[in-house]
């Protein structure tokens, strides 16, 4: 899992049928390899400004129930609190 912050929302009125009902969020990862901005599918209700847990790549499809869908990143949790040593998560 990867820690990310929700920085926006994507509105797409036309999309493949398997993405119907999914909210699409713009997230920025906070990993030590440098930030990455991507779109993550969300069905748990995350909002802009929240810290979330995401998965990327083919394992993201394991978090999605139903027919196969073209999802490369999915929100799997909303972070309530996070505790790390000072300076380690920058």
Protein Blocks (a to p, Z undefined) as FASTA:
>chain_A
ZZdddfbdcddfbdcfklgoiacdddddfbfnbpaddddddfehpaehiacdddehjllm
mmpgcjddddfbdcfbdcfbdcddehklZZ
